Amino acid sequence: MKRFKPQTSPYALMAEKQIPIARPVIGDEEINAVADVLNSGMLAQGEVVYKFEEEFAHYVGVKHAIATSSGTTALHTLLWAIGNVRDVLVPSLTFIATATPAIFVGARVQFVDIDRRTYNMAPEFLAHAISKCDGGAVVIPVHLYGQPADMDEIMDLCEEAGMVVVEDACQAHGALYDGKKVGGIGYAGVFSFYPTKNMTTIEGGMITTNDDDLAEMCRMIRDHGQREHYRHEILGHNFRMTNVSAALGLVQLKKLEKMNDARIRNAKILDEHLKNTGVLPPYVAEKRKHVYHLYSALCPDRKARDSLLQYLNERGVGARVGYPMPIYRQKVFHDIAGNFVHENAEYVVERHILLPVHPLVSVDDAHYIGECVENWWEKWTDGQRAKSQ
């Protein structure tokens, strides 16, 4: 059996300074909260989970929040609860778990090309995909890297077609679209609390909705189909969150706005440095508050991107390539995706690079990263001019 090998760049190991692409902010308050649960002996889903659900629902501005074991199981539970889903429409640039839960509930996955500037589902391509559906469809716009998708146009298109909108907010805790928090705009939303995200429960997820019946169905599905202990009414699964995870989540939620502010501060510093280069900073569309789960910049081409990646890694900056291919080119989808190319998604995967902006990146660190990009650009352009002479 092949063992998984961490993708640590050999160049980063040579640098004295180390700025990882992501790192959770865990302090004494989180440690003490977890220790309290461990000492209580009540470790599985219980009152701490229910308190976390209540506070998260209040934060997002919805009636219900249903905690699960991961963002993936949150979406799986939600699609299962919606029921009779024939088609699920997802953007062509996203993590695999936006699409795979659809297969588990027997739906057909359709892929929608993205906006080249925001990396999110493009409404004009969604309109074409909708025309190929015949009822029973769920549209999943992803708020990729922390920037909300174009929810006005997406909601209008889906309302006209009678389709359900489920927001994938797994990378966008606290992001705003026209003043509203993501996860509270569509019929329902899902969040992930993986350690690299804007807040963490180590592993964990959350479903958000204003629909009472949907919320009740999700609660039953995540807990073996029961409302009462040992009274199983429907088919369900064990997708529960533990009290241990929820205790961590309660502390992290209190710190979320402050942590997002640090991400935004660092992103603005990088924006200023990148203005002096040919590397494009993230485009922030109107009516959006971007919370920068990751800072995705766009290089002139793949050769430049790979050169910049190596340059940064050699200097201890944990930059990395984003998704290496559009999701429809993943092997798991070969038999269902069909033979097509989404030009915008293909364009982005060849050029985008992710830079660290998490809360543990200091102001000095952010300037250091930006200066490294500026220095690389000067060397890169000098080299290109020399080659052309």
N, C-alpha and C positions, 0 to 999 in steps of 0.2 A: 504494500500500500504506500502511495506517495504521501509524504508529509508536507503540510503547508509550510511555506517559508515566508516570513515577513518581508515585505517589499521595502526594506530599508536601503536607501541609496548608499553605495560604498563611498561616495564623495562626502556625504554628511558625516561619516565616521572620522574623516580627516580634519574636520573643522573644530576649532575650540568653542565657538559659540553655537548653541543648539536652540532653535526655535521650532518646535514641532507644529505640524499643520493643525492639530487640535489637541486640547487637553482639558479635562473637566476641572471645575473649580470646586474643590472639596476642602472644607475647613472644619474647625472644632464643632460648630453647630450641627453640621451634617453627621459627623461621627457620633456626637452625643445623642442625636435623635435616633440613629440606628441602634446604638447601644441600649437605649431605653426600651425599644421594641424587643431586642434580644433578651434583655433581662426580664421582660414581662412574660415571656413564654408564649405569647399570642403572635405567632409568626406569619401564618397564612392570612388570606383575605379576611378582613374584619373591620373594626371601627376606624383604624388609621386609614385604610383604603377609602372608606366612605367619606371621611373628612377631606381627604385629598380630592376626591371626585367633586365634592361640594365646592371647595375653594377654586378648583380649576374651572368648573362651570361658571362660577361668578366672574372669574378673570376674563374668560372668553366672551361672556355675555349671553349664555344660553341656559336653558332650563336643566339640561341633563349632561353629565359627563360620566362615561362608563370606562373604568380602568381595565386594561388588559396586560398581557405579558410582554407585548411588543407592538410596535407600529404595524408590523405585518399581520399579527393576529387581530389587531383592531380593525384593519380593512377587511380581513377574511370574515370576521364576525359580522361586520356591517353589511357586506354584500349578501351573506347568508341570511341575515335578518330581513333585508329588503325583499328577497325572494323573487323567483321567476325572472332572473336577469338573463337576457339573451345576449346582449352585446355590452362590452365595457370599452369605452374610448379613453385612451391614455396618450400623453405626449410621447414623442419618439426619443426624447432625451430625459431620462429619469432613472432612478434605481429600480432594480428588477422587481422589488416587492410592490411597486405600484400596479404591476400587471399580473403577477403569478396568482394572487388570491382569486382573480376572475376565473382562472382555469380550474381551481379547486371547487368552485360553485357551478361549473359546467357552462360558463359563458364563453362567447367568442371575443377575443381581444382584437381591437382595431387600433391602429397607431395614427397619430395626428402630428404633422410637422409643427415645428416651433417658430416663434419669432426670433430672428437672428440676433436681436439686440438684448432681449430680456431672457432668452432661453426657455420661455414658457410657451404653453400651448397657444397657437395662433388661431384666433377666431375664424379667419377666412378659410383655413384648412379644416377646422372643425365643422364648418357649414357643409363642406363637401362630404366629410365622413358621416355626418348625420343623415344625409340624403341616401346613404346605403343601408340604413338601419330600418327595421320594421317593428318598432315597438319594443318595450322591455329593455331599454338601454339606460346605462349609467355612464355619465361623463365624469372623468376624474382629472380636473385641472390640478397640476402640481405647482406649489409656490416654491420654485426651485431656488436653492441656495439662500432662501430667506426673502425673496421678492415676490409679492402677490401676483398671481396671474390676472389677466384682463377680465375681472369678474362681471362687470356690467354687460359686456357683449356676450360672454359665455352664458350667463344666466338668461339673457333675452333669447338667444338661440335655442336653449334647452327648454325654456318655458313654451316657446312657440311650437316646438316639436314634441312636447309632452315627455321630456326626459328628466331624469333625476341627476342632480349635481352633487357629487361627493368631493369635498376638498381634501387633497393630500397636503396637509400642513406639517408634515413630519420634519421639515427643515425650517419652519417659519413661526416658531413660538413668539407671539407678541407682535408680529407684523400686522400692518394696517392697510386696508384698502378703502379709500374714501372715508377714513375715520373709523371704520369697523374692523375689529380683530378678525383675522382669518380663522376659519373653523366655525364661524358663526354666520356665514353668508349663505352657503348652500343648504341643501336639505340636511346634510350632516358633514362632519369633518373627522379626520384622523390625525393624530400626533404620535411621534416617536420620542422616547426618552433615552435613546442609546447614548453612551458616554461622550460621543463627539458632538451631540446636538446642543442647542442653546441652553437647555437645562436637562438634567439626567436623573434617572432612577436606577442606574446601571443598565438594566433592560426594562422595558415597559412601554406601554402605549395608552392612548386615550381616544375614545369616540365622543364627539360632541354633537348634540342635536336639540331641537326644540320639540320634536315629535314624541309624545308620551308613549304611544304604542311601539314605535321603533326602539325607544330606549329600553322598554320592558323586555322586548324580544332579545335585544343585545345582551342584557343582563342574564337572561336565561341561557342563551347559547354559550356564553363564556363560562358557565357554571353547570355543565352537564344537563342542561335543559330543565333546571329546577328553580322554583320560587321558594319552596320550603325544603328543608333538609330531608333528603331521601324521598322526595315526591317529584319524580321526573316526568314532565309533561310532554316534552319534545326532544328530538335529537339535539345533543349539544356536545361541547368539548370542554377541556380544561384549559382555558385561556386567561385564567385569573392572574391578577397582580398580588404580590405579597404585602403584608404590612411593613416589612423591612424596606421594600422599594418605595412604598408610599411615604414612609417617614422621611426618606431622603428627598422625595419629590416635594413635600410640603415646605421644606427649608429652601430648596432650589427655587420654587415658585416665588417665594418672598424676595429673592435676589434677582429674579429674571430681568426686570426692567433695568436695574443697574448693570447687569452683565451685558444686556443688549446695548446699553449706552456706550460701554467700553468697545464693543465690536464696531459700532457706528463711528466712534472717535478714531479708531485705528484705520477704518476704511477711508475716512476723509483724509487722513495723513497720506495714505497710499495714493489716493486720487491726485493729490497735489504733486507728488513725485512723478506719477505716470504721465502727467500732462507734458512733461519734458521728453517724452519718449514716443515711440510708435506703438507701444503696448496700450490697448484701450482698457480703461477701467470699467467696472460694471455700469451699465446704463440703467438708471433708475427712472421708470416711467412716471407719468403724472398720477397723482392721487395715491401713491404708494409710500409706505414706510418700510424700507428694506432693513432687515435685522441681521444680514450677513452671517448666516450659518457658515458660509464660506465666501471668500472674496475671489470671484472668477473673472480673470482678466483675459483679453483676447490678443494674441500675437499675430503678426502679419501672415505667417504660414507655419506649417508644422516644423520645418527645419529651424526656424527662429525659436519656436516654442521649446523644442528639445534642447537647443543651445542654452536658452535662458534657464531651463530646469536644471541642467547640469551646473551652470554657473552659480545658481542660488544654493543648490545642495552642497557644492564644494565649500561654501561659506556658511554652512550651518543653518540655512533657511529651509525648513521642511516643506517646501513647495512640492506639489505633485500634479500630475495630469488628472483632469476630471474623469468623467465616464469615457472609457476608451473607444466606445462605439455607440451608435444609436441602439436603443433597446431591441429593435426588431432584428438586429444582426446577432443577438445572443443565440447560442446554439439551441437553447431550450425552445426557442420560437421558430426554428428553421422550417418546421413542418406546417406552421400556421400563418406565418407572416406574409408569404407570397413574395413575388419578385418585383420589388420597387425600391426607389431611392428617395429619401426625403432630403432635399438639397440643403436646407438650412441646418438641420441636425448634423449632417455630414460635414458641413462647413465649420461648425462650432467644435466638434470633437477633434478636428485636425489642429485647432488653434488655441483652445482655452487652457489656462493654467490656473491652479488654485494656490492662493497665498494665505499665510496665517494671519488672522485678525482676532482670534479668540481673546477672552478677557485677561488671560495671563500674558499676553503680548503687551509689553509696556510701551509708553510713548517713544522712548528711545529705541526699542526694538522695531517699532513700526517705521520710524525714520531710517533705521539701518536697512530694513528690507527694501524700502523705497529707494534709498541711495544705491543699493546693490543693483536694482533694476536699471537705474539711470546709468551706472557705470557699465553695466553689460551693454546697454543700448549704444553707448558711445563706441565701445569696442566692436560691437556687431556691425554698426554702420561703417566704421573705418574699414573693417574687413571686407564688406560688400563693395565699397568704393574701390579698394585695391584690386579686387577680383575683376572689376569691370574695366580697369585701365589696360 
